[in-house]
Amino acid sequence: MDTSQRVRLLAGHVVVVVVALALMTLLVSRQQRAWVAERTGESLERAAGHVAAGLAAEGDWEATAARLGATLGHRVTLLDRSGRVLGDSEVPPGELAGVENHAGRPEVAAALRGGAGRSLRHSHTIGMDLVYVAVPAPRRGPVAVVRLAEPLGDRQVIDAATGLVAWPVSAP
């Protein structure tokens, strides 16, 4: 076998290894993202349950959402039985009238039916992927649903870490 055949054979092997590594990196990144979203959802669901159980029958819902959001470090949304937002930690006071009804959101619809709901989607409001969890509130007052949301910010960390693991192997 002459030198040019060896070079072509080696180049072919290098291409196969690089493609396999790229596919593996993509699959691992997706699996890790799903795992992070699932753990985040579980944590948010526990926290939302505690918030729902501790809600008063009456109150200033805008202030309550803002206070809970600051305390928990999550976006907090309080909704009535029709899906109307009563308070949201990310909406400035007095601007709730402009917020659309949330009854059609998957996590809210599940909570309005009596169960916990989860959703992972892009928020156009803050421009990030968010994990949303909504739970039904006890029927003591106007709040029917407590929804918490947290950015899936670990995505960038996971993608970077996966890339760093793959880089030494795929570097020329």
N, C-alpha and C positions, 0 to 999 in steps of 0.2 A: 504494500500500500504506500503510495507516494504522499508527499507532504500536503498537496492540495486536497486529497481525499480525506486525510486526517483532519484538516482544518474544517472542511464541510461537515464531517461527522461530529466533531466537537461543537461546531456552531449549532447544528441541529439539536444536540443534547442540551445545550445552554438555552435555546429557545423553549424547548419542552419544559425544562425546569422553571424558567421564569414565568411561563404561562400557568403552570401548575401552582406555583407560589402565589401568583396574583389571584387566582381563583380561590385558593385556600384563605388568603387574607380577606377577600370579600365575604366569604361565607362565615369566617370567624367574627368579623366585624358585625355582621347582621345578627348572629347568635348572641353576641355580647350586648348589643343594643336591646334586643328583646329581653334578655335577662335583666338588664338595668331597668327597663320599663316595667317589668313584672314586679321587681322588688320595690320600686318607687310606688307603684299602684297599691301594693299591699300596705306599705307604710302610710300612704295617704288615706287609705280606707280606714285603718285603725284610728288615725287622728280625726278624720271626719266623724266617725262614730262617737268619739269623745266630745267633740264640739256639739254635735246634735243633741247628745244626752244632757249637756250643760246649758242649753239655751233657755233663756227666760221666756215666759209667755208673752211679754210685751217688751218693747224697747225701741231705741233708735238704731235701726238695722244698718244704716250707713256707717254709723260710729262703731257699732259692734263688729261689722265686717272689717273695718280698718284696724281696730284694736286686735282682733284675732289674727289678721294677716301679719301685723307687726310682731305679735307674740310668737306665732308659729313659723314665720318665714316662708309661708306659702300664700298663693293667691286664694282668697276666701270669697265665695259668692253665696249669698242667701237668697232663696227663691220662694215664691208663694206657690199655691196649688195649680195655678194656671201657667207657671213657668216665668212669670214676671220677676225681674231682678229687684229685690228689696234693698240689697246692699252688696257692694263689691269692693274689696280692698284695693283694686287697681283702677277704680273709676273715681274721679274727683267728686267731692260732695256737690250735690245739685245737678249733676250731669246724668243721673240714672234714667231720666225720662227719655233720653236719646238711645238707651241701650235696648237692643232688640230682645224679643221674647226668646227664652232659652228652652222652651218645652220640646222643641224638635231635636235638640242635641242628644246624641245617643245615651250619654251617661245620665242626663237629667230625665229623659224619658223612662229609663230603667228605675230611677229613684222614685219617680211619680207613680210607677206601677207597684212600688213597695219593696224593691230590692236595691242592692248596690249596683252602680253602673260605672264602667271605666271606658276611657277613650284616649287614644294617642293621636294627636293631630297638630297641624301647624296653626299657631295663633297669628292672625294678621294684625291684631292689636299690638303685640309686642315683638312680632317677627321671629318667633322661636317655636320649636316643637315642644309641646306641653303634654304631660300626663294629667288627665282630668279624672277625678273620682267624685261621684255624687252618692249621697246616702239619704234615705228618708229621715225627716226629723219627727220627733214625737208630736202628736196632734194637740199641743197645748196652746198654740198661737198661730200667727199668720205664716211663719216660716215652715214650709213643707219639705224643703230640700236644702241640704248643706253640700256645697261643692268645693273641693280643694283642687288646686292645680300647682304643678311644679314643673319648671323647665327641665327638659331632658338634656341638660348641659353636658352630661357625661359623654354624650355622643362624640364630641370633638376630642375628648380625652381618650376614649376608646379607639377612635379612628387613628389618632396620633400614636397611641401605644402599639396598635396592631401594625402600623406602618413602620415604626421603629424596630419591631421584631423582624419584619420581613426585609427591611433595608439591607442589613449586613449580608444576608443570603443572596439578595438579588443585585447587589452593587457589582459593577464590572471590575 
